[in-house]
Amino acid sequence: MASHRRPKQPSRARVTVLTTAAAAAVAFTSQAANAAPSEKPSTDEVKAKVDKLYEEAEQATEKYNGAKEKQEKLQKEISTIQDNVARGQEELNELRDSLGLAAASQYRTGNLDPSLQLFLSSNPNDYLDKASTLDQLSAQQVEALKKVQEKQRELAQERAEATEKLKDLASTRTELGNKKKEVQGKLASAQKLLNSLTAKEKAALAAEQTRASRSSEREALTNVPPGSGRAAAAYAAAQSKLGSPYVYGATGPSSFDCSGLTSWAYAQAGVSIPRTSEAQAQIGTKIYSESQLKVGDLVFFFNDLHHVALYAGNGQVLHAPRTGTVVRYESMSTIGGPFMFGVRV
């Protein structure tokens, strides 16, 4: 017969724990429901964050440009070495063929030198190092063997150099890919922030930039003596690209990044300058006083020199600022980083 037992009652301690947990859960839910939603950042805050991201993107862009330039240089060097190796191999084959003909002639007359026969079946380096071999060869044969040995050494060195450069190229390509991802990541983050603005806020920002650019243009064109020589020609070339969009890694003729514009402009003046802002800062004559700058001088900003522009006079520059903008005039005071120095090319 089944027994009928009363259900076991929960202990007083367990009831207390459950009651406390329930009360805490209710309190947390109540707090979450009553919490104020996070405030949307102001337009100025968004602009500040976007400007910072664009600055970081430009830093990465100049590193990207440097890696790209190095990659192109390595590719040219490797191609030259490979061409040299191919020609050297042809010369080596011709030298060996000439020795082979000489050996064949001696063999037909029964006068094949034992040392020459031994050489033709193996490597001459094993025998030229032995003084006894030189005594057994004619002067002409010695000269031919030395040429073969020298050519083999040259080819070995060039192949080793090509191997090292290929390793460097692979590393540079990896760096290039990483920098490209970094730039794209910064730009994507900036765009996401801009997308959080309303159409009215975006329009206000664009209008502010347009007003600033027009003000800088008026300053640059008012009582500013024109540059001279190649600086004037470079500046005029850059002026012809006003309104062209900024595109990272671009060197013209329809889009530019900062150092892409300056290198393109000077190229139009018949002057070849380096590709990156950091490298451009190492050429010409440095000018540390803003008052001594002349139109067309290169001007550099930020401690790491990641931004370069052309001086336009009256404290203004002509440059490709950053993604989302175009080639334009701007006051040096609004670049976002300190003026470091100028360079007269």
Phi, psi and omega in degrees: 000127184291141178273149179249105181252147176285141179301146181288128181279143178295147180291160180297324181294319182293320179299319181297315180298313181297320180295318179297316180297319180295318180296320179295318180297318179296318181296317180297315180298320180295318179295318181296322182291325184270351183294140179285138178297150181300138182286142178289134180298148179289167179300319180296321179293318177298315180300317180298317179293319179295316178300320179295317179295321178294322177297316179295324178295323179290323174303312180294327179298316180293326174293320177300314179299319179296318179294322180294318179297319179296319179300315180296321179295315180297320180299319178294316181296317180296319179298318178296315180297317180296323176295318179296319179296318180297315178294319180297322179295322177296317178296319179296318178298321179295319178297317179294321178298319180294323176293322178296321177295319179296319179295319179298319179296316179295323181295319180296328180268000179078016184244027182293121180296129180303322181291324178291320177298320179295319179299316185294343180260001182206211185258129182295337181300331181290341187247330180293337179281354181256121184299328182297328180294317182299328180291336184267351183255153175286162180301322181293319179292321178299316180297318180295318180294322179295322178296319178297315180298315180297318180294322178296320179293318178300315181295321179297318179295317181293323177294321178295319178296318179297320179299316179295319180292326177295322176296315179298321179297318179297318179294320180294321178296322177296315178299318180299315179297320180295318180293323178297317178296322180295315179299311182298323179295316178297316181294322179295320179295319179296318180296323179297319178295317180296325180293341179283348179278154176282165179301322180294319180293319177298318180296322180295319178297315180298318180295321179297317179295320180296316179298317181296318181294319179293322178296318179295322179297316179298318179297318183292330184263003182257115175053040177252117179295137181295154176290177180231154175062221186291331177296319178295319180294320179294318180296317179298321178296318179294321178300327180292349181252013176304132181093351178288140185288149172281128174222124183297138180083359185269141180236024178095180002272356183254345178211158188210156158253184190299307181284338175295321179293313183294319180292323178294316182299315180289330176297325178292338178269006179082019182240125178267119176238162182300166184281319188264158180297320180298318179288324178296331181289348183265000183254173172063199182255126182283142179231115186264345180261125180300329183291343181262001179290147176238157180304130180098348176295149173280137178233138188241143184230158180074151185298328181267008175060035184276359176230135179228146180216176174255132180290135184245000180096156178054035178075018180247158176231160172245122186201173171257101191291301187187174178304140180091356179238182179232170175300126188201172173273150177202148177289140178298335182285347182249010180298325180107352178218160183290145172289128183263308176185170175249166176226126175262116185279000000 
